[in-house]
Amino acid sequence: MVRNYLKYYSRLMVVLFIVGLMVGCSSETEHSTIIKKVLDVMKADAAGLGEPKVVADSLYFGTTRLNGNYELVDSLRAKYDCTATFFAKKGNAFIRISTNVMQEGHRAVGTQLDPDGSVIIAIQQGKPFYGTVDILGSQYETGYEPIMNADGEIIGVYYVGYQIKQ
């Protein structure tokens, strides 16, 4: 009887351990599903303006210049209570050109996507990035996806995130 109990108990512990690993190692965050949804909305809204292109350090969708244009990012905030940014590629850097991310009471326009962070590695490979990131000193649950022109070149980045409450 003791032997059966030990056998049952050890199997139960193995199952609980495996379940714990699966739950604890999940890359899904509190907002990950909504982040993907909002990024899809962001991309569709931008695509509705036309093909993306960069002209003289300005990001355009069709004839709409996004540098300093906050209509799309502010509409996402109003609908989903999120932060949103369009980055334009400038050399090897990606610069915020339209954002509702704030820094010292002002939009963080002109700030750079962290050149040493994990996001830039995924973007440079043409892949999306989802995860927790430090943005200007605060932690966010985020999603980043590359913006590609008609030739398949990476010319910018879409970003959506939610600040993690401290």
C-alpha positions in Angstrom: 0.0 0.0 0.0 2.8 2.4 0.9 4.5 1.5 -2.4 1.3 2.4 -4.4 1.0 5.6 -2.5 4.6 6.6 -3.3 4.1 5.6 -7.0 0.9 7.7 -7.2 2.5 10.6 -5.4 5.7 10.7 -7.5 3.6 10.6 -10.8 1.4 13.4 -9.4 4.5 15.5 -8.6 5.9 15.0 -12.2 2.6 16.1 -13.7 2.4 19.1 -11.5 6.0 20.0 -12.3 5.4 19.8 -16.0 2.2 21.9 -15.8 4.0 24.4 -13.7 6.8 24.7 -16.3 4.3 25.1 -19.1 2.4 27.9 -17.3 5.5 29.6 -15.9 7.4 29.6 -19.2 4.5 30.9 -21.3 5.5 33.9 -23.4 2.0 35.1 -23.3 1.5 38.3 -21.3 -1.6 39.9 -19.9 -2.0 42.1 -23.0 -0.4 39.9 -25.7 -3.7 39.0 -27.5 -4.9 42.6 -27.6 -1.5 43.8 -28.7 -1.6 41.6 -31.8 -5.2 42.7 -32.5 -4.3 46.4 -32.1 -1.2 46.0 -34.4 -3.5 44.4 -37.0 -5.8 47.5 -36.8 -2.8 49.8 -36.9 -1.4 48.1 -40.0 -4.8 48.1 -41.7 -5.4 51.8 -41.0 -2.0 52.7 -42.3 -2.4 50.4 -45.4 -5.7 52.2 -46.1 -3.7 55.3 -46.8 -1.5 53.6 -49.4 1.9 52.0 -49.8 4.5 52.8 -47.3 7.7 54.6 -48.4 10.4 56.8 -46.9 11.2 60.1 -48.6 13.9 62.3 -47.1 13.6 60.8 -43.6 9.8 61.1 -43.6 7.6 58.0 -43.5 4.6 58.1 -45.9 1.7 55.8 -46.4 0.4 56.8 -49.8 0.5 60.6 -49.8 0.0 60.9 -46.1 3.2 62.0 -44.2 3.2 60.5 -40.7 6.1 62.5 -39.3 4.4 64.8 -36.7 0.9 63.4 -37.7 -0.7 61.8 -34.6 -4.1 60.9 -35.9 -3.5 57.2 -36.2 -1.6 56.7 -32.9 -4.2 58.9 -31.0 -7.1 57.0 -32.5 -5.5 53.7 -31.2 -5.1 55.2 -27.8 -8.8 56.4 -27.8 -10.1 52.9 -28.9 -7.7 50.6 -27.0 -6.0 52.7 -24.2 -2.6 51.7 -25.6 0.6 53.4 -26.6 1.4 53.4 -30.3 4.3 54.5 -32.4 5.5 54.6 -36.0 9.3 54.5 -36.4 11.1 55.5 -39.6 14.4 54.0 -40.6 17.2 56.5 -40.7 20.5 54.9 -41.5 20.7 51.9 -39.2 18.5 53.5 -36.6 14.7 53.6 -36.2 13.4 57.0 -35.0 9.9 57.8 -33.5 8.2 60.0 -35.9 4.6 59.6 -34.7 3.8 58.5 -31.2 1.6 58.9 -28.2 4.4 57.7 -25.9 5.2 60.6 -23.6 8.5 61.8 -22.2 8.6 64.7 -19.7 5.1 65.8 -20.7 5.8 65.8 -24.4 5.5 63.2 -27.2 8.7 61.2 -27.4 9.2 62.1 -31.1 12.8 62.0 -32.3 13.8 59.3 -29.8 15.4 56.2 -31.0 14.4 52.5 -30.8 17.0 51.0 -28.4 19.9 50.0 -30.7 21.1 47.4 -28.3 17.8 45.8 -27.3 16.2 42.6 -28.4 13.6 44.3 -30.5 16.1 45.6 -33.0 17.5 42.2 -33.6 14.1 40.8 -34.6 13.2 43.8 -36.7 16.5 43.7 -38.6 15.7 40.1 -39.5 12.2 41.1 -40.7 10.5 39.4 -37.8 8.0 40.7 -35.2 8.9 41.0 -31.5 6.5 40.5 -28.7 7.5 40.8 -25.0 8.4 43.1 -22.1 10.6 46.1 -23.0 12.0 49.1 -21.2 10.8 52.2 -23.0 12.3 55.5 -21.8 12.7 54.1 -18.3 9.3 52.3 -17.9 8.4 48.7 -18.5 5.8 47.9 -21.2 4.2 44.7 -22.6 4.9 45.3 -26.3 4.5 44.3 -29.9 6.8 45.5 -32.7 6.5 44.6 -36.4 8.6 45.8 -39.4 7.2 48.2 -42.0 8.3 47.1 -45.4 8.1 49.0 -48.7 6.9 47.6 -52.0 10.4 46.2 -52.6 10.4 44.3 -49.3 12.9 46.6 -47.6 12.4 47.4 -43.9 11.7 51.1 -43.8 10.1 51.5 -40.3 8.5 49.8 -37.4 4.9 49.6 -36.0 4.7 49.5 -32.2 1.8 49.0 -29.7 2.2 48.5 -26.0 0.8 48.8 -22.5 2.7 50.1 -19.6 3.1 47.6 -16.8 1.7 49.0 -13.6 4.4 49.2 -10.9 
